[in-house]
Structures are given as C-alpha cells and as structure tokens.
Amino acid sequence: MNPSHEIGGFWIRPKPPFRLDLTVWALRRLPINQMDHWEGGTYRRVVVIDRNAVGVSVRQHGDLENPRLRVTLTGQEEDAAPLTGSASAAKARLYESVRLELSKLLGLEVNLSPFCRLASADEHAGPLVRRFAGLKPPRFPTVFEAVVNGVACQQLSLNVGIHLLNRLSFAYGRACGGAQGFPRPQDLAAVDPGHLRSLGFSMRKAANILAIAEAVTSGRLDLEDLVNVDDDVAVTRLEELKGIGRWTAQYVALRGLGRLNVFPADDVGSQNKVQHWLSLDSRPGYDQVLRLLDRFDPYRGLIYFYLLLARLADDGFLVRASMR
C-alpha cells in the first residue's frame, strides 16, 4: 500500500438541521460497506480529483442546529506535487472541488423544511421525521457509481450486493487515507467480464456494467447529463440502457441524481418497510406503494431514506454509531 500524507483541511457549515451519523448511515446502508467508512464519529471516503486519489475524513462539531464539519484531506505520496504545490490557488481549487463533492454526497445544502412541514402533520411520517431529525438525503458522487450499485444489487439481498461492490472496489478502485475508492468508468472499461465473474458477479451483470463503463469512457454515453432532464425522462433514458429495469432506473434517479420525488417502489425490501411502517396486512405492490406515498409529493423519495434508517435503528446500528 502506498503511503499517504496529510494535505490540509477546512470547515463546512451544512444547512441545519444536520447529523453526520444519520446521513452517512443512509449512504452506506450496511456496516459491511468498505467504500463509505464510519468509525469513531468520523466518515471517510476516497474521491478522485484531477486523476489524484484524495482521502477525505469528515467529523461533525456543534449540534443539530449549529453544525460544523471539519474536513481533513490526505493524498498519496506520488500525488504530493500536483496536490500540494506551493501555489495557494492550487490548494484552494482542491478544497473547493472536495467541498462540492461532499455537498452532493451528504446533501449539505438540501433544504428539507418544506418536507418536514408536510410530514409533521402526518401520523406516520411525523414520528419518523422527529426521530431522525438531521438526516440529509445522500447521493452517490457520480451517476455511474449509482448505476453500478443498482446493477450489483439487482435480485440479490443488499448484504450480497454490497459484498460484490466491496470486491469490485478493492480490485479496481484506489485506496487513500484508510478508505477504499470506488472504480471510475475508465478503471473498468477494458476489464474482461471473466474478471468480474471471478468476484461473484453473474456474466450478465458483468457484461452490462463493463458495457456502460466503456460507453461512458468513450464519450458515447453521458450519464451526468441526466441532471438536466426531468424525473420521468431521466428514468426512461436509464431504462433504455441494457440491464437497467424500472427498479434500477428509479434507484439511480434517487441515489445518483438526487430526485427526491422518486421512490424505488419495485424493491421488495422497500415494500416490506412500507408494510411495517403503515401496519398493513400484506406487502403492497408497486402501484399501491406509490398511491400510499402520493401525499408526500414532491418528496416521496425522502420516505425511502427515513424507512432505511428506521430499519438500521431496529437492527441496532444507529445506537452504536451515535454513542461513539
């Protein structure tokens, strides 16, 4: 493993209310996630800035209503010159790039006040919002990462899907600052599908992931351009990609594009969560889930994150995380 060195750090003030622990757990989903580390009250992730791997550590100071985040950066020794050159402008550009990444990743500027006002009057949503006050909707740093996450987890348990993503990251991502980075499209574009098969992916999933990586790398596919279209168009264009069905497209719209009105209603796990939350006699199907959540328009997707946290809390993860 290449040695790393500290580059520096800076402060961010998120839009309150904010809790780093809740937001990070909504991002990482399970404690086995090796791309998004949470330990001792510190969040760590690797981002790639100008082809350099940068280790990012984030720790919250202040309270729910007056949050401050201390961000510390580390880099690989071979990247020291381009990252920490004497020009203060270069470091300022690096800091701003990381700030923008974190703003997207942790939803730092998302204003949830309209949703909280809407949900507070609801007998079911009100307790969730109060219980998890400070949650912001997280978002993968790239649409490509969201697509690969969605494909990996198709028709599998979340536990198995994240194990596959961990293996993919250790095989093709870059590590720095104690965290493992997620591979970029160019890291996967020329990979043999058999290599992904050896990591546990089916040949179909391997072929689909690598085809999308190659199309992005070659410039034939611009996933990031989907931020410029509305929800329905974004989902439709994602469904046009080989191996991307309705559930994956909606998952990517929510977690990759930040479309807070999109709820992945085809997901059996989410259907089970809705059934438990609303004390329904049976698990609701796709159409019923959407009807039940219509009263939260245009924030249906936010319910997905609150129900995820409720499940994590029931499993004991949030209690342990918050006490550290």
Secondary structure, 3 states (H helix, E strand, C coil): CCCEEEEEEEEECCCCCCCHHHHHHHHHCCCCCCCCEEECCEEEEEEEECCEEEEEEEEEECCCCCCEEEEEEEEEHHHHHHHHCCCHHHHHHHHHHHHHHHHHHCCCCCCCHHHHHHHHCCCCHHHHHHHCCCCCCCCCCCHHHHHHHHHHHCCCCHHHHHHHHHHHHHHHCCEECCEECCCCHHHHCCCCHHHHHHCCCCHHHHHHHHHHHHHHHHCCCCHHHHHHCCHHHHHHHHHCCCCCCHHHHHHHHHHCCCCCCCCCCCCHHHHHHHHHHHCCCCCCCHHHHHHHHHHHCCCHHHHHHHHHHHHHHHCCHHHHHHHC
